[in-house]
Every structure is written in C-alpha cells, then in structure tokens.
Amino acid sequence: MTSYTLKQPIPVLQVRDVQEGLDFFCQKLGFGEPWNHEGEYGGASKDGQHIHFMKKEKPEASMIYNFVDSADGIYESVQAAGIEIVSPIADQFYGMREFTLKDPSGNFIGYAASLKG
C-alpha cells in the first residue's frame, strides 16, 4: 500500500437548500467564510473546521460530533437562538458533557466536552 498522510476531513452535509444551510451555520452557529457555487454546493468554516453542503431534493441526515472546551456556553447560545435541540445537555457515563441539535435539513450537530477538564 502507498504511504500517505491524511489531512483534515471535511464533512459534507446533504441539505434541501445550500443557502439555508450556510445561513444557519453562519448566523446561528458562528461559522464564517461562506461560499456557494450556483446553489448546488457550498461551504463555511469555524476555527479551522470546514463543512460543505450539497443540495439534495430529499437529504439524508448525517451527524457531526464536535469536541469543544466547554459545551455549556454553546448550549445556552443555541437555546437563545431558538435552535431545535434533540438531546439536552447532560453528563454521559463515558465521560463527556454533551448535547445535540438539528439543522433545518435534519442533520444532527453534537457538541461535547470532556468531564475531566
């Protein structure tokens, strides 16, 4: 097998409307640098994480699980923004404090912080 180095993976979320996905991530979750190619494909980034959006008539839900320093502040911001929370913030038996939200196309976005600090 040829040796190679993996770079950062970029999740590609299926969305009903690329601009709607960009607006949600940029306006509600603090992403920036949005780009949109003819309404069919686009992307945005935050803190070096890139997310791409691909237009699909009937999108299939995916999940992105983000590790963060503290989930509580993000949770409060998400609640204040009126974003649908599908799994409220809670400490998990596996050592994470986490919650999950849903974007307008039905994708799940999780945020998790280690309980160990």
Secondary structure, DSSP 4 states (H G I P E B T S, - for coil): -----------EEEES-HHHHHHIIIIIH--EEEEEETTTEEEEEETTEEEEEEE-SSPPP-EEEEE-S-HHHHHHHHHHTTPPEEEEEEE-TTSEEEEEEE-TTS-EEEEEEETT-
